[in-house]
């Protein structure tokens, strides 16, 4: 099942980033998804399938 992912959505991943943060913000949407750690501001580029496998929850952005 493909999830609807939009810019500025907050996502929670199953495993923590090495800085200890679980919360990320989506900064790029396409075939690859760019996410930014909300704890340390590190940016990571993941394939859509990889991100969907690692996702635990999606918090939609306030419009």
PDBQT receptor file of N, H, CA, C and O in Angstrom, charges set to zero:
ATOM      1  N   UNK A   1       0.841  -1.185   0.000  1.00  0.00    +0.000 N 
ATOM      2  CA  UNK A   1       0.000   0.000   0.000  1.00  0.00    +0.000 C 
ATOM      3  C   UNK A   1       0.886   1.250   0.000  1.00  0.00    +0.000 C 
ATOM      4  O   UNK A   1       1.811   1.354   0.805  1.00  0.00    +0.000 OA
ATOM      5  N   UNK A   2       0.609   2.184  -0.891  1.00  0.00    +0.000 N 
ATOM      6  H   UNK A   2      -0.143   2.100  -1.545  1.00  0.00    +0.000 HD
ATOM      7  CA  UNK A   2       1.390   3.406  -0.998  1.00  0.00    +0.000 C 
ATOM      8  C   UNK A   2       0.760   4.473  -0.116  1.00  0.00    +0.000 C 
ATOM      9  O   UNK A   2      -0.433   4.754  -0.226  1.00  0.00    +0.000 OA
ATOM     10  N   UNK A   3       1.567   5.066   0.760  1.00  0.00    +0.000 N 
ATOM     11  H   UNK A   3       2.537   4.838   0.850  1.00  0.00    +0.000 HD
ATOM     12  CA  UNK A   3       1.079   6.125   1.639  1.00  0.00    +0.000 C 
ATOM     13  C   UNK A   3       1.180   7.475   0.950  1.00  0.00    +0.000 C 
ATOM     14  O   UNK A   3       2.061   7.695   0.119  1.00  0.00    +0.000 OA
ATOM     15  N   UNK A   4       0.282   8.367   1.298  1.00  0.00    +0.000 N 
ATOM     16  H   UNK A   4      -0.434   8.188   1.973  1.00  0.00    +0.000 HD
ATOM     17  CA  UNK A   4       0.305   9.732   0.794  1.00  0.00    +0.000 C 
ATOM     18  C   UNK A   4       1.301  10.532   1.630  1.00  0.00    +0.000 C 
ATOM     19  O   UNK A   4       1.090  10.741   2.825  1.00  0.00    +0.000 OA
ATOM     20  N   UNK A   5       2.384  10.978   1.001  1.00  0.00    +0.000 N 
ATOM     21  H   UNK A   5       2.556  10.809   0.030  1.00  0.00    +0.000 HD
ATOM     22  CA  UNK A   5       3.407  11.763   1.688  1.00  0.00    +0.000 C 
ATOM     23  C   UNK A   5       3.507  13.126   1.025  1.00  0.00    +0.000 C 
ATOM     24  O   UNK A   5       3.597  13.216  -0.200  1.00  0.00    +0.000 OA
ATOM     25  N   UNK A   6       3.493  14.179   1.818  1.00  0.00    +0.000 N 
ATOM     26  H   UNK A   6       3.420  14.106   2.813  1.00  0.00    +0.000 HD
ATOM     27  CA  UNK A   6       3.547  15.545   1.303  1.00  0.00    +0.000 C 
ATOM     28  C   UNK A   6       4.681  16.299   1.973  1.00  0.00    +0.000 C 
ATOM     29  O   UNK A   6       5.180  15.898   3.024  1.00  0.00    +0.000 OA
ATOM     30  N   UNK A   7       5.082  17.407   1.341  1.00  0.00    +0.000 N 
ATOM     31  H   UNK A   7       4.677  17.733   0.487  1.00  0.00    +0.000 HD
ATOM     32  CA  UNK A   7       6.111  18.257   1.924  1.00  0.00    +0.000 C 
ATOM     33  C   UNK A   7       5.692  18.735   3.309  1.00  0.00    +0.000 C 
ATOM     34  O   UNK A   7       4.514  18.989   3.560  1.00  0.00    +0.000 OA
ATOM     35  N   UNK A   8       6.662  18.853   4.196  1.00  0.00    +0.000 N 
ATOM     36  H   UNK A   8       7.619  18.646   3.992  1.00  0.00    +0.000 HD
ATOM     37  CA  UNK A   8       6.505  19.353   5.568  1.00  0.00    +0.000 C 
ATOM     38  C   UNK A   8       5.725  18.429   6.493  1.00  0.00    +0.000 C 
ATOM     39  O   UNK A   8       5.451  18.805   7.633  1.00  0.00    +0.000 OA
ATOM     40  N   UNK A   9       5.356  17.225   6.037  1.00  0.00    +0.000 N 
ATOM     41  H   UNK A   9       5.579  16.920   5.111  1.00  0.00    +0.000 HD
ATOM     42  CA  UNK A   9       4.759  16.249   6.954  1.00  0.00    +0.000 C 
ATOM     43  C   UNK A   9       5.830  15.796   7.937  1.00  0.00    +0.000 C 
ATOM     44  O   UNK A   9       6.996  15.658   7.569  1.00  0.00    +0.000 OA
ATOM     45  N   UNK A  10       5.440  15.569   9.171  1.00  0.00    +0.000 N 
ATOM     46  H   UNK A  10       4.492  15.681   9.470  1.00  0.00    +0.000 HD
ATOM     47  CA  UNK A  10       6.356  15.014  10.166  1.00  0.00    +0.000 C 
ATOM     48  C   UNK A  10       6.161  13.501  10.168  1.00  0.00    +0.000 C 
ATOM     49  O   UNK A  10       5.031  13.015  10.207  1.00  0.00    +0.000 OA
ATOM     50  N   UNK A  11       7.264  12.764  10.126  1.00  0.00    +0.000 N 
ATOM     51  H   UNK A  11       8.182  13.159  10.095  1.00  0.00    +0.000 HD
ATOM     52  CA  UNK A  11       7.189  11.304  10.148  1.00  0.00    +0.000 C 
ATOM     53  C   UNK A  11       8.008  10.770  11.315  1.00  0.00    +0.000 C 
ATOM     54  O   UNK A  11       9.008  11.366  11.714  1.00  0.00    +0.000 OA
ATOM     55  N   UNK A  12       7.570   9.647  11.850  1.00  0.00    +0.000 N 
ATOM     56  H   UNK A  12       6.757   9.163  11.526  1.00  0.00    +0.000 HD
ATOM     57  CA  UNK A  12       8.291   8.965  12.926  1.00  0.00    +0.000 C 
ATOM     58  C   UNK A  12       8.770   7.636  12.366  1.00  0.00    +0.000 C 
ATOM     59  O   UNK A  12       7.985   6.861  11.818  1.00  0.00    +0.000 OA
ATOM     60  N   UNK A  13      10.073   7.377  12.508  1.00  0.00    +0.000 N 
ATOM     61  H   UNK A  13      10.710   8.006  12.953  1.00  0.00    +0.000 HD
ATOM     62  CA  UNK A  13      10.656   6.135  12.009  1.00  0.00    +0.000 C 
ATOM     63  C   UNK A  13      10.755   5.109  13.135  1.00  0.00    +0.000 C 
ATOM     64  O   UNK A  13      10.709   5.457  14.315  1.00  0.00    +0.000 OA
ATOM     65  N   UNK A  14      10.892   3.841  12.750  1.00  0.00    +0.000 N 
ATOM     66  H   UNK A  14      10.929   3.559  11.792  1.00  0.00    +0.000 HD
ATOM     67  CA  UNK A  14      10.950   2.754  13.727  1.00  0.00    +0.000 C 
ATOM     68  C   UNK A  14      12.224   2.784  14.565  1.00  0.00    +0.000 C 
ATOM     69  O   UNK A  14      12.186   2.510  15.765  1.00  0.00    +0.000 OA
ATOM     70  N   UNK A  15      13.345   3.115  13.941  1.00  0.00    +0.000 N 
ATOM     71  H   UNK A  15      13.375   3.338  12.966  1.00  0.00    +0.000 HD
ATOM     72  CA  UNK A  15      14.628   3.142  14.650  1.00  0.00    +0.000 C 
ATOM     73  C   UNK A  15      15.113   4.577  14.777  1.00  0.00    +0.000 C 
ATOM     74  O   UNK A  15      14.841   5.400  13.903  1.00  0.00    +0.000 OA
ATOM     75  N   UNK A  16      15.831   4.889  15.856  1.00  0.00    +0.000 N 
ATOM     76  H   UNK A  16      16.053   4.220  16.566  1.00  0.00    +0.000 HD
ATOM     77  CA  UNK A  16      16.308   6.270  16.030  1.00  0.00    +0.000 C 
ATOM     78  C   UNK A  16      17.511   6.588  15.141  1.00  0.00    +0.000 C 
ATOM     79  O   UNK A  16      18.262   5.699  14.738  1.00  0.00    +0.000 OA
ATOM     80  N   UNK A  17      17.670   7.861  14.852  1.00  0.00    +0.000 N 
ATOM     81  H   UNK A  17      17.061   8.583  15.180  1.00  0.00    +0.000 HD
ATOM     82  CA  UNK A  17      18.851   8.391  14.180  1.00  0.00    +0.000 C 
ATOM     83  C   UNK A  17      19.993   8.322  15.210  1.00  0.00    +0.000 C 
ATOM     84  O   UNK A  17      19.702   8.325  16.406  1.00  0.00    +0.000 OA
ATOM     85  N   UNK A  18      21.244   8.262  14.822  1.00  0.00    +0.000 N 
ATOM     86  H   UNK A  18      21.481   8.260  13.850  1.00  0.00    +0.000 HD
ATOM     87  CA  UNK A  18      22.339   8.209  15.798  1.00  0.00    +0.000 C 
ATOM     88  C   UNK A  18      22.330   9.353  16.815  1.00  0.00    +0.000 C 
ATOM     89  O   UNK A  18      22.888   9.211  17.903  1.00  0.00    +0.000 OA
ATOM     90  N   UNK A  19      21.701  10.488  16.474  1.00  0.00    +0.000 N 
ATOM     91  H   UNK A  19      21.248  10.603  15.590  1.00  0.00    +0.000 HD
ATOM     92  CA  UNK A  19      21.614  11.600  17.432  1.00  0.00    +0.000 C 
ATOM     93  C   UNK A  19      20.561  11.323  18.501  1.00  0.00    +0.000 C 
ATOM     94  O   UNK A  19      20.511  12.030  19.507  1.00  0.00    +0.000 OA
ATOM     95  N   UNK A  20      19.719  10.306  18.302  1.00  0.00    +0.000 N 
ATOM     96  H   UNK A  20      19.760   9.732  17.484  1.00  0.00    +0.000 HD
ATOM     97  CA  UNK A  20      18.699   9.951  19.279  1.00  0.00    +0.000 C 
ATOM     98  C   UNK A  20      17.289  10.347  18.878  1.00  0.00    +0.000 C 
ATOM     99  O   UNK A  20      16.337  10.004  19.579  1.00  0.00    +0.000 OA
ATOM    100  N   UNK A  21      17.127  11.066  17.763  1.00  0.00    +0.000 N 
ATOM    101  H   UNK A  21      17.900  11.345  17.193  1.00  0.00    +0.000 HD
ATOM    102  CA  UNK A  21      15.810  11.538  17.348  1.00  0.00    +0.000 C 
ATOM    103  C   UNK A  21      15.056  10.529  16.492  1.00  0.00    +0.000 C 
ATOM    104  O   UNK A  21      15.645   9.834  15.664  1.00  0.00    +0.000 OA
ATOM    105  N   UNK A  22      13.749  10.460  16.706  1.00  0.00    +0.000 N 
ATOM    106  H   UNK A  22      13.272  11.025  17.379  1.00  0.00    +0.000 HD
ATOM    107  CA  UNK A  22      12.870   9.610  15.905  1.00  0.00    +0.000 C 
ATOM    108  C   UNK A  22      12.069  10.429  14.895  1.00  0.00    +0.000 C 
ATOM    109  O   UNK A  22      11.575   9.876  13.912  1.00  0.00    +0.000 OA
ATOM    110  N   UNK A  23      11.934  11.732  15.119  1.00  0.00    +0.000 N 
ATOM    111  H   UNK A  23      12.335  12.181  15.917  1.00  0.00    +0.000 HD
ATOM    112  CA  UNK A  23      11.075  12.597  14.322  1.00  0.00    +0.000 C 
ATOM    113  C   UNK A  23      11.834  13.213  13.147  1.00  0.00    +0.000 C 
ATOM    114  O   UNK A  23      12.950  13.706  13.306  1.00  0.00    +0.000 OA
ATOM    115  N   UNK A  24      11.214  13.177  11.970  1.00  0.00    +0.000 N 
ATOM    116  H   UNK A  24      10.307  12.776  11.841  1.00  0.00    +0.000 HD
ATOM    117  CA  UNK A  24      11.796  13.712  10.742  1.00  0.00    +0.000 C 
ATOM    118  C   UNK A  24      10.751  14.544  10.016  1.00  0.00    +0.000 C 
ATOM    119  O   UNK A  24       9.551  14.355  10.219  1.00  0.00    +0.000 OA
ATOM    120  N   UNK A  25      11.204  15.472   9.162  1.00  0.00    +0.000 N 
ATOM    121  H   UNK A  25      12.178  15.626   8.997  1.00  0.00    +0.000 HD
ATOM    122  CA  UNK A  25      10.322  16.287   8.341  1.00  0.00    +0.000 C 
ATOM    123  C   UNK A  25      10.625  15.988   6.873  1.00  0.00    +0.000 C 
ATOM    124  O   UNK A  25      11.790  15.900   6.485  1.00  0.00    +0.000 OA
ATOM    125  N   UNK A  26       9.587  15.833   6.063  1.00  0.00    +0.000 N 
ATOM    126  H   UNK A  26       8.641  15.904   6.378  1.00  0.00    +0.000 HD
ATOM    127  CA  UNK A  26       9.775  15.573   4.639  1.00  0.00    +0.000 C 
ATOM    128  C   UNK A  26      10.104  16.887   3.943  1.00  0.00    +0.000 C 
ATOM    129  O   UNK A  26       9.341  17.850   4.034  1.00  0.00    +0.000 OA
ATOM    130  N   UNK A  27      11.250  16.929   3.241  1.00  0.00    +0.000 N 
ATOM    131  H   UNK A  27      11.869  16.147   3.167  1.00  0.00    +0.000 HD
ATOM    132  CA  UNK A  27      11.688  18.148   2.568  1.00  0.00    +0.000 C 
ATOM    133  C   UNK A  27      11.754  17.986   1.042  1.00  0.00    +0.000 C 
ATOM    134  O   UNK A  27      11.951  18.972   0.332  1.00  0.00    +0.000 OA
ATOM    135  N   UNK A  28      11.594  16.769   0.535  1.00  0.00    +0.000 N 
ATOM    136  H   UNK A  28      11.434  15.969   1.113  1.00  0.00    +0.000 HD
ATOM    137  CA  UNK A  28      11.617  16.523  -0.904  1.00  0.00    +0.000 C 
ATOM    138  C   UNK A  28      10.738  15.321  -1.194  1.00  0.00    +0.000 C 
ATOM    139  O   UNK A  28      10.816  14.308  -0.498  1.00  0.00    +0.000 OA
ATOM    140  N   UNK A  29       9.895  15.429  -2.227  1.00  0.00    +0.000 N 
ATOM    141  H   UNK A  29       9.832  16.252  -2.792  1.00  0.00    +0.000 HD
ATOM    142  CA  UNK A  29       9.013  14.330  -2.606  1.00  0.00    +0.000 C 
ATOM    143  C   UNK A  29       9.211  14.040  -4.085  1.00  0.00    +0.000 C 
ATOM    144  O   UNK A  29       9.248  14.955  -4.907  1.00  0.00    +0.000 OA
ATOM    145  N   UNK A  30       9.336  12.779  -4.412  1.00  0.00    +0.000 N 
ATOM    146  H   UNK A  30       9.306  12.035  -3.744  1.00  0.00    +0.000 HD
ATOM    147  CA  UNK A  30       9.516  12.329  -5.790  1.00  0.00    +0.000 C 
ATOM    148  C   UNK A  30       9.732  10.833  -5.750  1.00  0.00    +0.000 C 
ATOM    149  O   UNK A  30       9.184  10.149  -4.885  1.00  0.00    +0.000 OA
ATOM    150  N   UNK A  31      10.532  10.308  -6.685  1.00  0.00    +0.000 N 
ATOM    151  H   UNK A  31      10.977  10.863  -7.388  1.00  0.00    +0.000 HD
ATOM    152  CA  UNK A  31      10.879   8.892  -6.638  1.00  0.00    +0.000 C 
ATOM    153  C   UNK A  31      11.682   8.616  -5.371  1.00  0.00    +0.000 C 
ATOM    154  O   UNK A  31      11.552   7.557  -4.757  1.00  0.00    +0.000 OA
ATOM    155  N   UNK A  32      12.517   9.588  -4.987  1.00  0.00    +0.000 N 
ATOM    156  H   UNK A  32      12.623  10.448  -5.486  1.00  0.00    +0.000 HD
ATOM    157  CA  UNK A  32      13.240   9.534  -3.719  1.00  0.00    +0.000 C 
ATOM    158  C   UNK A  32      12.610  10.548  -2.774  1.00  0.00    +0.000 C 
ATOM    159  O   UNK A  32      12.083  11.570  -3.212  1.00  0.00    +0.000 OA
ATOM    160  N   UNK A  33      12.666  10.262  -1.485  1.00  0.00    +0.000 N 
ATOM    161  H   UNK A  33      13.095   9.431  -1.130  1.00  0.00    +0.000 HD
ATOM    162  CA  UNK A  33      12.101  11.153  -0.477  1.00  0.00    +0.000 C 
ATOM    163  C   UNK A  33      13.243  11.725   0.353  1.00  0.00    +0.000 C 
ATOM    164  O   UNK A  33      14.070  10.979   0.878  1.00  0.00    +0.000 OA
ATOM    165  N   UNK A  34      13.288  13.039   0.468  1.00  0.00    +0.000 N 
ATOM    166  H   UNK A  34      12.617  13.645   0.041  1.00  0.00    +0.000 HD
ATOM    167  CA  UNK A  34      14.281  13.704   1.304  1.00  0.00    +0.000 C 
ATOM    168  C   UNK A  34      13.673  13.996   2.661  1.00  0.00    +0.000 C 
ATOM    169  O   UNK A  34      12.581  14.558   2.742  1.00  0.00    +0.000 OA
ATOM    170  N   UNK A  35      14.369  13.622   3.735  1.00  0.00    +0.000 N 
ATOM    171  H   UNK A  35      15.256  13.166   3.669  1.00  0.00    +0.000 HD
ATOM    172  CA  UNK A  35      13.884  13.887   5.086  1.00  0.00    +0.000 C 
ATOM    173  C   UNK A  35      14.967  14.600   5.890  1.00  0.00    +0.000 C 
ATOM    174  O   UNK A  35      16.160  14.428   5.642  1.00  0.00    +0.000 OA
ATOM    175  N   UNK A  36      14.525  15.409   6.865  1.00  0.00    +0.000 N 
ATOM    176  H   UNK A  36      13.556  15.549   7.067  1.00  0.00    +0.000 HD
ATOM    177  CA  UNK A  36      15.441  16.176   7.721  1.00  0.00    +0.000 C 
ATOM    178  C   UNK A  36      15.140  15.824   9.166  1.00  0.00    +0.000 C 
ATOM    179  O   UNK A  36      13.992  15.900   9.604  1.00  0.00    +0.000 OA
ATOM    180  N   UNK A  37      16.173  15.436   9.910  1.00  0.00    +0.000 N 
ATOM    181  H   UNK A  37      17.106  15.374   9.555  1.00  0.00    +0.000 HD
ATOM    182  CA  UNK A  37      16.026  15.096  11.323  1.00  0.00    +0.000 C 
ATOM    183  C   UNK A  37      15.659  16.361  12.095  1.00  0.00    +0.000 C 
ATOM    184  O   UNK A  37      16.298  17.400  11.925  1.00  0.00    +0.000 OA
ATOM    185  N   UNK A  38      14.639  16.277  12.937  1.00  0.00    +0.000 N 
ATOM    186  H   UNK A  38      14.121  15.433  13.076  1.00  0.00    +0.000 HD
ATOM    187  CA  UNK A  38      14.211  17.441  13.702  1.00  0.00    +0.000 C 
ATOM    188  C   UNK A  38      15.077  17.668  14.939  1.00  0.00    +0.000 C 
ATOM    189  O   UNK A  38      14.951  18.705  15.591  1.00  0.00    +0.000 OA
ATOM    190  N   UNK A  39      15.949  16.725  15.273  1.00  0.00    +0.000 N 
ATOM    191  H   UNK A  39      16.052  15.883  14.743  1.00  0.00    +0.000 HD
ATOM    192  CA  UNK A  39      16.851  16.899  16.418  1.00  0.00    +0.000 C 
ATOM    193  C   UNK A  39      18.159  17.576  16.021  1.00  0.00    +0.000 C 
ATOM    194  O   UNK A  39      18.612  18.508  16.687  1.00  0.00    +0.000 OA
ATOM    195  N   UNK A  40      18.767  17.100  14.924  1.00  0.00    +0.000 N 
ATOM    196  H   UNK A  40      18.400  16.343  14.383  1.00  0.00    +0.000 HD
ATOM    197  CA  UNK A  40      20.093  17.607  14.553  1.00  0.00    +0.000 C 
ATOM    198  C   UNK A  40      20.142  18.272  13.182  1.00  0.00    +0.000 C 
ATOM    199  O   UNK A  40      21.195  18.769  12.784  1.00  0.00    +0.000 OA
ATOM    200  N   UNK A  41      19.033  18.294  12.452  1.00  0.00    +0.000 N 
ATOM    201  H   UNK A  41      18.177  17.890  12.775  1.00  0.00    +0.000 HD
ATOM    202  CA  UNK A  41      18.899  18.916  11.137  1.00  0.00    +0.000 C 
ATOM    203  C   UNK A  41      19.674  18.212  10.023  1.00  0.00    +0.000 C 
ATOM    204  O   UNK A  41      19.872  18.799   8.959  1.00  0.00    +0.000 OA
ATOM    205  N   UNK A  42      20.113  16.989  10.232  1.00  0.00    +0.000 N 
ATOM    206  H   UNK A  42      19.952  16.512  11.096  1.00  0.00    +0.000 HD
ATOM    207  CA  UNK A  42      20.790  16.205   9.191  1.00  0.00    +0.000 C 
ATOM    208  C   UNK A  42      19.768  15.833   8.124  1.00  0.00    +0.000 C 
ATOM    209  O   UNK A  42      18.639  15.461   8.444  1.00  0.00    +0.000 OA
ATOM    210  N   UNK A  43      20.164  15.932   6.846  1.00  0.00    +0.000 N 
ATOM    211  H   UNK A  43      21.081  16.233   6.586  1.00  0.00    +0.000 HD
ATOM    212  CA  UNK A  43      19.278  15.584   5.738  1.00  0.00    +0.000 C 
ATOM    213  C   UNK A  43      19.693  14.246   5.147  1.00  0.00    +0.000 C 
ATOM    214  O   UNK A  43      20.882  13.970   4.987  1.00  0.00    +0.000 OA
ATOM    215  N   UNK A  44      18.699  13.410   4.821  1.00  0.00    +0.000 N 
ATOM    216  H   UNK A  44      17.734  13.634   4.951  1.00  0.00    +0.000 HD
ATOM    217  CA  UNK A  44      18.934  12.079   4.275  1.00  0.00    +0.000 C 
ATOM    218  C   UNK A  44      18.000  11.885   3.089  1.00  0.00    +0.000 C 
ATOM    219  O   UNK A  44      16.863  12.355   3.112  1.00  0.00    +0.000 OA
ATOM    220  N   UNK A  45      18.468  11.199   2.056  1.00  0.00    +0.000 N 
ATOM    221  H   UNK A  45      19.392  10.817   2.037  1.00  0.00    +0.000 HD
ATOM    222  CA  UNK A  45      17.666  10.889   0.881  1.00  0.00    +0.000 C 
ATOM    223  C   UNK A  45      17.450   9.383   0.846  1.00  0.00    +0.000 C 
ATOM    224  O   UNK A  45      18.411   8.615   0.810  1.00  0.00    +0.000 OA
ATOM    225  N   UNK A  46      16.185   8.959   0.856  1.00  0.00    +0.000 N 
ATOM    226  H   UNK A  46      15.404   9.583   0.886  1.00  0.00    +0.000 HD
ATOM    227  CA  UNK A  46      15.832   7.538   0.830  1.00  0.00    +0.000 C 
ATOM    228  C   UNK A  46      14.903   7.268  -0.340  1.00  0.00    +0.000 C 
ATOM    229  O   UNK A  46      14.145   8.143  -0.757  1.00  0.00    +0.000 OA
ATOM    230  N   UNK A  47      14.966   6.049  -0.868  1.00  0.00    +0.000 N 
ATOM    231  H   UNK A  47      15.582   5.338  -0.529  1.00  0.00    +0.000 HD
ATOM    232  CA  UNK A  47      13.990   5.674  -1.893  1.00  0.00    +0.000 C 
ATOM    233  C   UNK A  47      12.622   5.581  -1.218  1.00  0.00    +0.000 C 
ATOM    234  O   UNK A  47      12.530   5.365  -0.009  1.00  0.00    +0.000 OA
ATOM    235  N   UNK A  48      11.573   5.746  -1.999  1.00  0.00    +0.000 N 
ATOM    236  H   UNK A  48      11.648   5.922  -2.981  1.00  0.00    +0.000 HD
ATOM    237  CA  UNK A  48      10.212   5.710  -1.449  1.00  0.00    +0.000 C 
ATOM    238  C   UNK A  48       9.930   4.373  -0.761  1.00  0.00    +0.000 C 
ATOM    239  O   UNK A  48       9.334   4.344   0.316  1.00  0.00    +0.000 OA
ATOM    240  N   UNK A  49      10.358   3.263  -1.379  1.00  0.00    +0.000 N 
ATOM    241  H   UNK A  49      10.843   3.287  -2.253  1.00  0.00    +0.000 HD
ATOM    242  CA  UNK A  49      10.107   1.944  -0.794  1.00  0.00    +0.000 C 
ATOM    243  C   UNK A  49      10.858   1.772   0.526  1.00  0.00    +0.000 C 
ATOM    244  O   UNK A  49      10.325   1.180   1.465  1.00  0.00    +0.000 OA
ATOM    245  N   UNK A  50      12.085   2.282   0.608  1.00  0.00    +0.000 N 
ATOM    246  H   UNK A  50      12.517   2.764  -0.154  1.00  0.00    +0.000 HD
ATOM    247  CA  UNK A  50      12.875   2.192   1.843  1.00  0.00    +0.000 C 
ATOM    248  C   UNK A  50      12.209   2.993   2.962  1.00  0.00    +0.000 C 
ATOM    249  O   UNK A  50      12.120   2.521   4.095  1.00  0.00    +0.000 OA
ATOM    250  N   UNK A  51      11.745   4.196   2.650  1.00  0.00    +0.000 N 
ATOM    251  H   UNK A  51      11.817   4.580   1.729  1.00  0.00    +0.000 HD
ATOM    252  CA  UNK A  51      11.094   5.021   3.664  1.00  0.00    +0.000 C 
ATOM    253  C   UNK A  51       9.799   4.375   4.142  1.00  0.00    +0.000 C 
ATOM    254  O   UNK A  51       9.523   4.376   5.341  1.00  0.00    +0.000 OA
ATOM    255  N   UNK A  52       9.003   3.825   3.235  1.00  0.00    +0.000 N 
ATOM    256  H   UNK A  52       9.227   3.824   2.260  1.00  0.00    +0.000 HD
ATOM    257  CA  UNK A  52       7.749   3.185   3.632  1.00  0.00    +0.000 C 
ATOM    258  C   UNK A  52       7.991   1.985   4.531  1.00  0.00    +0.000 C 
ATOM    259  O   UNK A  52       7.177   1.692   5.407  1.00  0.00    +0.000 OA
ATOM    260  N   UNK A  53       9.097   1.290   4.325  1.00  0.00    +0.000 N 
ATOM    261  H   UNK A  53       9.758   1.528   3.613  1.00  0.00    +0.000 HD
ATOM    262  CA  UNK A  53       9.447   0.147   5.175  1.00  0.00    +0.000 C 
ATOM    263  C   UNK A  53       9.832   0.608   6.582  1.00  0.00    +0.000 C 
ATOM    264  O   UNK A  53       9.541  -0.078   7.563  1.00  0.00    +0.000 OA
ATOM    265  N   UNK A  54      10.492   1.777   6.683  1.00  0.00    +0.000 N 
ATOM    266  H   UNK A  54      10.729   2.334   5.887  1.00  0.00    +0.000 HD
ATOM    267  CA  UNK A  54      10.972   2.279   7.968  1.00  0.00    +0.000 C 
ATOM    268  C   UNK A  54       9.942   3.113   8.734  1.00  0.00    +0.000 C 
ATOM    269  O   UNK A  54      10.135   3.387   9.918  1.00  0.00    +0.000 OA
ATOM    270  N   UNK A  55       8.848   3.522   8.075  1.00  0.00    +0.000 N 
ATOM    271  H   UNK A  55       8.691   3.299   7.113  1.00  0.00    +0.000 HD
ATOM    272  CA  UNK A  55       7.864   4.405   8.692  1.00  0.00    +0.000 C 
ATOM    273  C   UNK A  55       7.088   3.737   9.809  1.00  0.00    +0.000 C 
ATOM    274  O   UNK A  55       6.728   2.563   9.723  1.00  0.00    +0.000 OA
ATOM    275  N   UNK A  56       6.837   4.504  10.857  1.00  0.00    +0.000 N 
ATOM    276  H   UNK A  56       7.129   5.458  10.927  1.00  0.00    +0.000 HD
ATOM    277  CA  UNK A  56       5.975   4.059  11.937  1.00  0.00    +0.000 C 
ATOM    278  C   UNK A  56       4.695   4.877  11.955  1.00  0.00    +0.000 C 
ATOM    279  O   UNK A  56       3.612   4.320  12.129  1.00  0.00    +0.000 OA
ATOM    280  N   UNK A  57       4.802   6.218  11.773  1.00  0.00    +0.000 N 
ATOM    281  H   UNK A  57       5.682   6.671  11.631  1.00  0.00    +0.000 HD
ATOM    282  CA  UNK A  57       3.631   7.086  11.792  1.00  0.00    +0.000 C 
ATOM    283  C   UNK A  57       3.889   8.326  10.945  1.00  0.00    +0.000 C 
ATOM    284  O   UNK A  57       5.033   8.737  10.747  1.00  0.00    +0.000 OA
ATOM    285  N   UNK A  58       2.786   8.921  10.441  1.00  0.00    +0.000 N 
ATOM    286  H   UNK A  58       1.857   8.588  10.602  1.00  0.00    +0.000 HD
ATOM    287  CA  UNK A  58       2.852  10.164   9.674  1.00  0.00    +0.000 C 
ATOM    288  C   UNK A  58       1.950  11.178  10.328  1.00  0.00    +0.000 C 
ATOM    289  O   UNK A  58       0.779  10.898  10.587  1.00  0.00    +0.000 OA
ATOM    290  N   UNK A  59       2.486  12.360  10.600  1.00  0.00    +0.000 N 
ATOM    291  H   UNK A  59       3.437  12.586  10.390  1.00  0.00    +0.000 HD
ATOM    292  CA  UNK A  59       1.718  13.477  11.153  1.00  0.00    +0.000 C 
ATOM    293  C   UNK A  59       1.590  14.519  10.054  1.00  0.00    +0.000 C 
ATOM    294  O   UNK A  59       2.584  15.166   9.725  1.00  0.00    +0.000 OA
ATOM    295  N   UNK A  60       0.391  14.714   9.462  1.00  0.00    +0.000 N 
ATOM    296  H   UNK A  60      -0.416  14.188   9.729  1.00  0.00    +0.000 HD
ATOM    297  CA  UNK A  60       0.248  15.671   8.368  1.00  0.00    +0.000 C 
ATOM    298  C   UNK A  60       0.634  17.090   8.791  1.00  0.00    +0.000 C 
ATOM    299  O   UNK A  60       0.454  17.479   9.945  1.00  0.00    +0.000 OA
ATOM    300  N   UNK A  61       1.164  17.848   7.840  1.00  0.00    +0.000 N 
ATOM    301  H   UNK A  61       1.310  17.532   6.902  1.00  0.00    +0.000 HD
ATOM    302  CA  UNK A  61       1.564  19.240   8.106  1.00  0.00    +0.000 C 
ATOM    303  C   UNK A  61       0.313  20.099   8.256  1.00  0.00    +0.000 C 
ATOM    304  O   UNK A  61      -0.714  19.827   7.633  1.00  0.00    +0.000 OA
ATOM    305  N   UNK A  62       0.404  21.131   9.082  1.00  0.00    +0.000 N 
ATOM    306  H   UNK A  62       1.237  21.351   9.588  1.00  0.00    +0.000 HD
ATOM    307  CA  UNK A  62      -0.687  22.090   9.208  1.00  0.00    +0.000 C 
ATOM    308  C   UNK A  62      -0.710  22.967   7.981  1.00  0.00    +0.000 C 
ATOM    309  O   UNK A  62       0.314  23.535   7.602  1.00  0.00    +0.000 OA
ATOM    310  N   UNK A  63      -1.852  23.084   7.363  1.00  0.00    +0.000 N 
ATOM    311  H   UNK A  63      -2.684  22.623   7.671  1.00  0.00    +0.000 HD
ATOM    312  CA  UNK A  63      -1.958  23.869   6.127  1.00  0.00    +0.000 C 
ATOM    313  C   UNK A  63      -2.391  25.275   6.438  1.00  0.00    +0.000 C 
ATOM    314  O   UNK A  63      -2.538  26.091   5.528  1.00  0.00    +0.000 OA
TER     315      UNK A  63
